[in-house]
């Protein structure tokens, strides 16, 4: 088997993100619980302007990924790797069996609350493309920002106070870099959220997590998570440590991954997989109008891999 399951983080939420799964009996209970936690039906929440607010976004993206997984899992081959990006790492752990979907959604709510409590009022994230790591590190040191995510050799997400990021942005654009402001209002995966990482680690330690039943790669280093203790430590640490997404993708390929399916919302992870490894087959559920189309593509792609 060569299937890799990817669970995205924040940023791709949109009004139609639940359209493929709203009528699925397999996802009904999950979507109901998500609606209770968010205070309104998830389809309504996904259409609201506040869908990018941290407290809404984290449980919403986890619900989106897991609703698609529950609807699809019996029709897909067993994945060789599961991985999640930022908040999506919680959903990935639910896919891998570290805890159930209900626990995942509740943890997403608590994670968002811990991050909001620790975040400075002017916290933000900024993506930069077109500069190498040495230049990025120098800009961060000069202006007081931090590398939050490594997406590729010249693709980084930086976190910090907004004025610092604005200075980095101006300096980077003067060097012909491309910048993209990310709709996230906390400096995730930077030392500014050390207090949130500590609080969430303590919460996880009492949450009854299990060792993953499927191979799951930790965002902080790309290594397989093999124990309950490692689940706690890695999920807690990634709140204030750099997410090494390029390393995660490299390791997924090393483990035999050739067909990458992003559970949505959004298409960012499947696009990055193709950018890093053009030989891969990588799609998002959002590339298809129906779940049947997803299943058919996975079967065909795996047969060719």
Secondary structure, 3 states (H helix, E strand, C coil): CCEEEEECCCCCCCCCCCCCCCCCHHHHHHHHHHHHHHCCCHHHHCCCHHHHCHHHHHHHHHHHHHHHHHHHHHHCCCCCEEEECCCHHHHHHHHHCCCCHHHHHHHHHHHHHHHHHHCCCCEEEEEEECCCHHHHHHHHHHHCCEEEEEEECCEEEEEEEHHHHHHHHHHHHHCCCEEEECCCCCCCCCHHHHHHHHHHHHHHHCCCCCCCCCCEECCCCCCECCCHHHHHHHHHHCCCCCECHHHHHHHHHHCCCCEEEECCCCCHHHHHHHHHCCCCEEEEHHHCCCHHHHHHHHHHHHHHC
